[in-house]
């Protein structure tokens, strides 16, 4: 198990149900209903992607809570029905429906909500602020953290950074991908999604790349912005400790759990 002292840096993958992981990540013969139990003891967080495509059952969230270790955390993708709309200010009902769907059954294992936008969605400062105003700071007495994953170059502006920082919303750091990278720290946590695993590397990334991403996670945790991460504005000079959520996503997906595990091992070394 990963060292308790490193828990403020959480590393994982997107989802846990993926047939090619059977026999490569999951042991041969492991029954499918025990895959989350297994994955949650090798990783320290998982991003739930199914919530992006549709509502999940309240019983499912409760079950996922019970199947995972006490210090495990899930992040969730907000529903596409919320973000894939022309006028974001009209999303209030969709947001409320999402939080009423049972997600709070994750209780203390509920991590950040990732609100992902289409690559065609451009930055409209008025409408985007109206969206941020709709995001609840707490639900059922529990603090809720939010991150926005924007994928259009128009968001690379100081106005967007200031807006996210004013509302305490993290900007998802897209890495090793075709998407614009905005590494500015705008919230009490960092949310990064790295997408560069390849079939050629046994653990998805080279040892040097795994070392680099692990060190970047440590720097983020200290409240600073690491070298090699593109930012838009000036970064805080006196950083405070931050929570870090780093997910290995896309790329050569078969290798993603191995890459995440390799970084967790480096943190514990």
C-alpha positions in Angstrom: 0.0 0.0 0.0 1.2 3.5 -0.7 2.7 5.5 2.2 0.1 7.4 4.2 2.4 10.5 4.2 2.0 10.8 0.5 -1.8 10.8 0.4 -2.0 14.5 -0.6 -0.7 13.3 -4.0 -3.2 10.9 -5.5 -2.4 9.1 -8.7 -4.7 6.9 -10.8 -6.4 6.2 -14.1 -9.8 6.8 -15.7 -12.3 4.1 -14.9 -11.6 0.5 -13.9 -13.6 -1.6 -16.4 -11.4 -2.2 -19.5 -11.2 -5.6 -21.0 -7.5 -5.3 -22.1 -6.5 -4.7 -18.5 -7.5 -8.3 -17.7 -4.4 -10.3 -17.7 -2.1 -7.3 -17.9 -3.2 -5.2 -14.9 -5.8 -7.5 -13.4 -4.6 -11.0 -12.5 -5.9 -13.9 -14.7 -9.1 -15.3 -13.2 -10.1 -12.2 -11.2 -13.8 -11.9 -11.4 -15.1 -8.6 -12.9 -17.0 -7.6 -9.8 -13.8 -7.5 -7.8 -11.8 -5.3 -10.3 -12.5 -2.1 -8.4 -11.5 -3.7 -5.1 -8.2 -4.7 -6.8 -7.5 -1.4 -8.6 -8.2 0.7 -5.5 -5.5 -1.2 -3.6 -2.9 -0.5 -6.3 -3.8 3.1 -7.1 -4.8 6.0 -4.8 -7.6 7.5 -6.9 -9.8 6.8 -10.0 -11.6 9.2 -12.2 -15.1 8.0 -12.8 -15.9 8.6 -16.5 -19.4 7.0 -16.6 -21.0 10.0 -15.0 -20.1 12.1 -18.1 -22.3 9.9 -20.3 -25.3 9.4 -18.0 -26.6 9.1 -14.5 -25.4 6.3 -12.3 -27.5 4.6 -9.7 -27.3 5.9 -6.1 -26.7 2.3 -5.0 -23.6 2.2 -7.3 -21.9 5.1 -5.6 -22.6 3.6 -2.2 -21.2 0.2 -3.4 -18.0 1.9 -4.8 -17.5 3.7 -1.5 -17.7 0.4 0.4 -15.5 -1.6 -1.9 -12.5 0.8 -1.6 -10.0 1.6 1.2 -10.8 4.3 3.7 -8.3 6.7 2.3 -9.2 6.2 -1.4 -10.7 9.1 -3.4 -12.8 9.2 -6.6 -13.0 12.2 -8.9 -16.0 12.4 -11.2 -16.7 13.8 -14.6 -19.6 16.1 -14.6 -22.3 15.1 -17.2 -21.9 16.2 -20.8 -25.5 17.4 -20.7 -24.2 20.2 -18.4 -21.2 21.4 -20.3 -22.1 20.7 -24.0 -24.5 23.5 -24.4 -24.4 26.9 -26.1 -25.5 28.9 -23.0 -23.8 27.7 -19.9 -25.9 29.9 -17.7 -28.8 27.5 -18.4 -27.1 24.6 -16.8 -28.5 25.0 -13.3 -31.1 22.3 -13.4 -28.6 19.8 -14.9 -26.1 20.6 -12.2 -28.7 20.1 -9.4 -29.8 16.9 -11.0 -26.3 15.6 -11.0 -25.7 16.2 -7.3 -29.1 14.7 -6.5 -28.3 11.5 -8.5 -26.5 9.8 -5.6 -22.9 11.1 -6.0 -22.9 12.2 -2.4 -23.1 8.5 -1.4 -19.3 8.5 -2.0 -19.2 10.7 1.2 -15.6 11.3 2.3 -14.3 9.6 -0.8 -15.7 12.2 -3.1 -12.9 14.1 -4.8 -13.0 16.9 -7.4 -15.7 17.1 -10.1 -14.1 17.5 -13.5 -16.4 19.6 -15.8 -15.0 18.8 -19.3 -15.8 21.0 -22.3 -15.8 20.3 -26.0 -12.7 21.5 -28.0 -15.0 23.8 -29.9 -16.2 25.6 -26.8 -14.7 29.1 -26.8 -14.2 31.4 -23.8 -17.1 33.8 -23.2 -16.2 35.6 -19.9 -19.7 36.5 -19.0 -21.3 33.1 -19.7 -18.4 31.2 -18.2 -18.7 33.2 -15.0 -22.4 32.5 -14.9 -21.5 28.8 -15.1 -19.0 29.0 -12.2 -21.6 30.8 -10.1 -23.8 27.7 -10.5 -21.3 25.3 -9.0 -22.1 24.5 -5.4 -19.4 25.0 -2.8 -21.0 22.4 -0.6 -23.7 19.7 -0.9 -25.5 18.0 2.0 -23.0 19.7 4.3 -19.9 18.3 2.4 -17.4 20.6 0.7 -17.4 20.0 -3.1 -14.3 20.8 -5.2 -14.5 21.7 -8.9 -12.2 21.6 -11.9 -12.8 22.7 -15.5 -11.2 21.0 -18.4 -11.2 23.5 -21.3 -9.9 22.6 -24.7 -9.9 25.7 -26.8 -7.0 28.2 -27.2 -9.3 31.1 -26.4 -9.1 30.1 -22.7 -5.4 30.9 -22.7 -6.0 34.4 -21.4 -5.4 36.2 -18.0 -9.1 36.9 -17.8 -9.9 33.2 -17.6 -7.2 32.6 -15.0 -8.5 35.4 -12.9 -12.0 34.1 -13.1 -11.1 30.5 -12.1 -8.9 31.8 -9.3 -11.7 34.1 -8.0 -14.1 31.1 -7.7 -11.4 28.7 -6.4 -11.9 26.4 -9.4 -9.0 24.4 -10.7 -8.0 24.4 -14.4 -7.3 20.8 -15.5 -3.7 20.6 -16.7 -3.7 18.7 -20.0 -0.3 17.1 -20.7 1.4 15.1 -23.5 -1.6 15.8 -25.7 -2.9 18.0 -28.5 -5.0 20.1 -26.1 -4.0 23.5 -24.9 -2.0 23.4 -21.7 -3.0 25.8 -18.9 -0.9 25.1 -15.8 -1.8 28.1 -13.7 -2.7 27.3 -10.1 -6.1 28.7 -9.3 -7.4 26.5 -6.5 -6.3 24.7 -3.3 -5.6 21.6 -5.5 -4.1 20.7 -8.8 -5.9 18.4 -11.3 -3.7 17.0 -14.1 -4.4 14.5 -16.8 -1.4 13.1 -18.7 -2.1 11.4 -22.0 1.2 10.3 -23.4 1.6 6.5 -22.7 2.9 4.4 -25.5 3.1 0.7 -26.4 6.9 0.9 -26.7 7.4 1.6 -23.0 6.7 -1.3 -20.6 5.2 1.1 -18.0 3.7 3.5 -20.6 6.3 6.2 -20.1 10.1 6.0 -20.0 11.8 6.0 -16.6 12.9 9.5 -17.1 9.4 10.7 -17.9 8.0 8.9 -14.9 10.7 10.5 -12.7 9.7 13.9 -14.2 6.0 13.5 -13.6 6.5 12.3 -10.1 8.7 15.3 -9.4 6.2 17.7 -10.9 3.5 16.2 -8.6 5.8 16.9 -5.6 6.3 20.5 -6.8 2.6 21.0 -7.3 2.0 19.7 -3.8 4.3 22.4 -2.4 2.1 25.0 -4.1 4.5 25.9 -6.9 4.3 25.5 -10.7 6.9 23.0 -12.1 9.2 23.8 -15.0 8.0 22.6 -18.4 4.3 23.3 -17.6 2.9 26.1 -19.7 1.1 28.8 -17.8 -0.7 32.0 -18.8 -0.1 34.4 -15.9 2.3 34.9 -13.0 2.3 32.1 -10.5 2.1 32.4 -6.7 5.6 32.9 -5.2 4.8 31.7 -1.7 2.9 28.5 -2.3 0.9 26.7 0.3 0.6 22.9 0.3 -1.9 21.7 -2.2 -3.7 18.4 -2.9 -2.7 16.9 -6.2 -4.8 14.6 -8.4 -2.9 13.1 -11.4 -4.5 10.7 -13.8 -3.0 8.7 -16.6 -5.6 9.0 -19.3 -5.8 8.0 -23.0 -2.5 7.3 -24.8 -1.8 3.6 -24.9 -4.5 2.8 -22.4 -3.3 -0.8 -21.6 -0.2 0.7 -20.0 -1.9 3.4 -17.9 -2.3 1.5 -14.6 1.4 0.5 -14.8 2.4 4.1 -15.3 0.3 5.2 -12.4 1.7 2.4 -10.1 5.2 3.3 -11.1 4.8 6.9 -10.0 3.2 5.8 -6.7 6.2 3.6 -6.1 8.5 6.6 -6.8 6.6 8.7 -4.3 7.0 6.1 -1.6 10.7 5.6 -2.3 
